[in-house]
Amino acid sequence: MEVVVVGKHVEVDAELRAHIAAKLEGLPRFAPDTRRVDVEFGHVAARRADEACECDVLVHVKRRLIKGHASASDLQRAFDRALGKAEEQLRKLHERRVDKPAARRDGGPGAHGGATPVS
């Protein structure tokens, strides 16, 4: 899995990069086909000073793009919030992927393509 960290008008220090790497290690449990993760930091002119730092987390999964966006008072909190949003979407995707084949195989609602068998 490739990890790209970019700061737009923001300096991303080694400590923050280490935090990002540690947090992203658990990501493949939801989507083992994760190819790339883009983390982008920036500062915005916000009315509230506690939301001046923003973070976007883009997770490139096979045929999908999962995005999490958040603002906070510092970069690490913004990353944690954005990653939480992306992880929630990945968890839902994982549940859909796991449940769908089982429903078809067991004769569930999707077993006959939505049509009821004629007897």
Secondary structure, 3 states (H helix, E strand, C coil): CEEEEEEECCCCCHHHHHHHHHHHCCHHHCCCCEEEEEEEEEECCCCCHHHCEEEEEEEEECCEEEEEEEEECCHHHHHHHHHHHHHHHHHHHHHHHHHHHHHHHCCCCCCCCCCCCCC
